[in-house]
Amino acid sequence: MNFKKVIVLLGASIVFLMSTLVSWYEGGQLRDISWEWKYTAIFSNWFNGEVTSSSEILTVDHFVYAAKFEPFFPLLMAASMIVIIFQVTLWLTSDRKMVRNIFFLLMAILSFGVSLVVFNSPTTGLQLFSIFFGIVGILSLLIVFLFKGKRQQSVTSEV
C-alpha cells in the first residue's frame, strides 16, 4: 500500500471517529424525548421490550435518532466507514479479483437493500440515507465492472 492510500485510510479513520462521537452526542437527545422512544428506540424495543425509562435505551438508538433528525454527522460517519471498507478491501484483494468482485457485488446488494428499507421514511434524514446507500450500491457495481474491464483489457492486449 503506497503512502497516498495510507493517508486516505488514516484521514477516513479520523473522520469516522470524530463523526461517531458527534453523532452519539447528538443522538443523546433521544433520552429526553419520551414520546419518540416508541418510534426511534428501535433496537431497545427489540431487545428490552417496550422502553419505559431512559436508562433502557441502548447506545445504538442514539445513532438512529441522530440519523433521523440530525443526519450530517451520521452521513459523514457512514461515508468515512465506506471509504475505509473499500480501501481495505481493495488492498486485501489486490491479487484475488474473483473475491473482490464477489465482495463488491454483496456490498451492492446490501446497500440497495438498506436503501429500500429506509426509502419510505417520513424523516428527511433517513431519506438522505436511502439516497446515500443507493449511491454506494451504484459505486460498488461500478467497481466490479471497472476492474472487470481492466482485466479484459489486459487479456486482450496480451493476445
C-alpha positions as CSV (number, residue, x, y, z in Angstrom):
1,M,0.0,0.0,0.0
2,N,1.5,3.3,-1.0
3,F,1.8,6.5,1.1
4,K,-1.2,8.2,-0.5
5,K,-3.5,5.3,0.3
6,V,-2.3,5.2,3.9
7,I,-3.1,8.9,4.2
8,V,-6.6,8.4,2.8
9,L,-7.1,5.5,5.2
10,L,-5.8,7.5,8.2
11,G,-7.9,10.5,7.3
12,A,-11.1,8.5,6.9
13,S,-10.4,6.8,10.2
14,I,-10.1,10.1,12.0
15,V,-13.2,11.5,10.3
16,F,-15.1,8.3,11.3
17,L,-14.0,8.6,14.9
18,M,-14.9,12.2,15.2
19,S,-18.2,11.9,13.4
20,T,-19.1,8.9,15.5
21,L,-18.6,10.9,18.7
22,V,-20.6,13.8,17.5
23,S,-23.4,11.6,16.3
24,W,-23.5,9.8,19.6
25,Y,-23.7,13.1,21.4
26,E,-26.5,14.5,19.1
27,G,-28.4,11.2,19.5
28,G,-28.3,11.5,23.2
29,Q,-31.3,13.9,22.9
30,L,-33.4,10.8,22.5
31,R,-33.2,10.2,26.2
32,D,-35.1,13.4,26.9
33,I,-37.9,12.9,24.4
34,S,-40.1,10.1,25.8
35,W,-42.8,10.2,23.1
36,E,-40.1,9.4,20.5
37,W,-38.9,6.2,22.2
38,K,-41.7,4.1,20.5
39,Y,-40.6,5.2,17.0
40,T,-36.8,5.7,17.3
41,A,-35.6,3.4,20.1
42,I,-36.0,0.5,17.7
43,F,-33.2,-1.7,19.0
44,S,-34.1,-1.1,22.6
45,N,-37.7,-2.1,21.9
46,W,-36.5,-5.2,20.1
47,F,-34.1,-6.3,22.9
48,N,-35.8,-5.0,26.0
49,G,-39.4,-4.8,25.1
50,E,-41.2,-1.5,25.4
51,V,-38.9,1.3,26.7
52,T,-40.3,2.9,29.9
53,S,-37.3,4.8,31.1
54,S,-34.3,6.5,29.5
55,S,-31.9,4.0,31.2
56,E,-33.3,1.2,29.0
57,I,-32.2,3.0,25.7
58,L,-29.3,1.3,24.0
59,T,-26.4,3.3,22.6
60,V,-27.2,2.2,19.0
61,D,-30.5,4.0,19.2
62,H,-28.7,7.3,19.8
63,F,-27.3,6.8,16.2
64,V,-30.8,6.1,14.9
65,Y,-32.1,9.3,16.4
66,A,-29.2,11.3,15.0
67,A,-29.6,9.7,11.6
68,K,-33.3,10.6,11.6
69,F,-33.2,14.2,12.9
70,E,-29.5,15.4,12.7
71,P,-28.2,13.5,9.6
72,F,-25.0,15.4,8.8
73,F,-22.6,13.6,11.1
74,P,-24.2,10.2,10.8
75,L,-23.9,10.5,7.0
76,L,-20.2,11.6,7.4
77,M,-19.7,8.6,9.7
78,A,-21.2,6.2,7.1
79,A,-19.3,7.8,4.2
80,S,-16.0,7.5,6.1
81,M,-16.7,3.9,7.0
82,I,-17.5,3.1,3.4
83,V,-14.2,4.7,2.3
84,I,-12.3,2.6,5.0
85,I,-14.1,-0.6,3.9
86,F,-13.5,0.0,0.2
87,Q,-9.8,0.9,0.7
88,V,-9.1,-2.1,2.9
89,T,-10.9,-4.5,0.6
90,L,-9.1,-3.2,-2.5
91,W,-5.8,-3.6,-0.6
92,L,-6.5,-7.1,0.7
93,T,-7.9,-8.4,-2.6
94,S,-5.5,-6.8,-5.0
95,D,-4.4,-10.2,-6.4
96,R,-7.8,-12.0,-5.9
97,K,-10.1,-10.5,-8.4
98,M,-12.9,-13.0,-8.0
99,V,-13.1,-12.5,-4.2
100,R,-13.0,-8.7,-4.7
101,N,-15.8,-8.8,-7.3
102,I,-18.0,-11.1,-5.0
103,F,-17.4,-8.7,-2.1
104,F,-18.4,-5.7,-4.1
105,L,-21.5,-7.4,-5.5
106,L,-22.6,-8.4,-2.0
107,M,-21.9,-4.8,-0.9
108,A,-24.1,-3.5,-3.7
109,I,-26.9,-5.9,-2.8
110,L,-26.7,-4.9,0.9
111,S,-26.5,-1.2,0.0
112,F,-29.6,-1.4,-2.2
113,G,-31.4,-3.4,0.5
114,V,-30.7,-0.8,3.1
115,S,-31.7,1.9,0.6
116,L,-35.1,0.2,0.0
117,V,-35.7,-0.4,3.8
118,V,-35.4,3.3,4.6
119,F,-36.8,4.7,1.3
120,N,-40.3,5.5,2.6
121,S,-39.2,7.1,5.8
122,P,-41.1,10.3,6.8
123,T,-37.9,11.9,8.1
124,T,-35.5,13.8,5.8
125,G,-32.5,12.2,7.5
126,L,-33.4,8.6,6.6
127,Q,-34.4,9.7,3.1
128,L,-30.9,11.1,2.7
129,F,-29.5,7.7,4.0
130,S,-31.7,6.0,1.3
131,I,-30.1,8.1,-1.4
132,F,-26.6,7.6,0.1
133,F,-26.8,3.8,0.2
134,G,-28.3,3.8,-3.3
135,I,-25.2,5.7,-4.5
136,V,-22.9,3.3,-2.5
137,G,-24.6,0.4,-4.3
138,I,-24.0,2.0,-7.7
139,L,-20.4,2.7,-6.8
140,S,-20.0,-0.9,-5.7
141,L,-21.3,-2.1,-9.1
142,L,-19.1,0.3,-10.9
143,I,-16.0,-1.0,-9.1
144,V,-16.9,-4.6,-10.2
145,F,-17.3,-3.5,-13.8
146,L,-14.3,-1.2,-13.9
147,F,-12.0,-3.9,-12.6
148,K,-13.6,-6.5,-14.8
149,G,-12.9,-4.1,-17.8
150,K,-9.2,-3.7,-16.7
151,R,-8.8,-7.5,-16.5
152,Q,-10.3,-8.0,-20.0
153,Q,-8.2,-5.2,-21.4
154,S,-5.0,-6.8,-20.1
155,V,-6.1,-10.2,-21.5
156,T,-6.8,-8.7,-25.0
157,S,-3.6,-6.8,-25.0
158,E,-1.6,-10.0,-24.4
159,V,-3.1,-11.6,-27.5
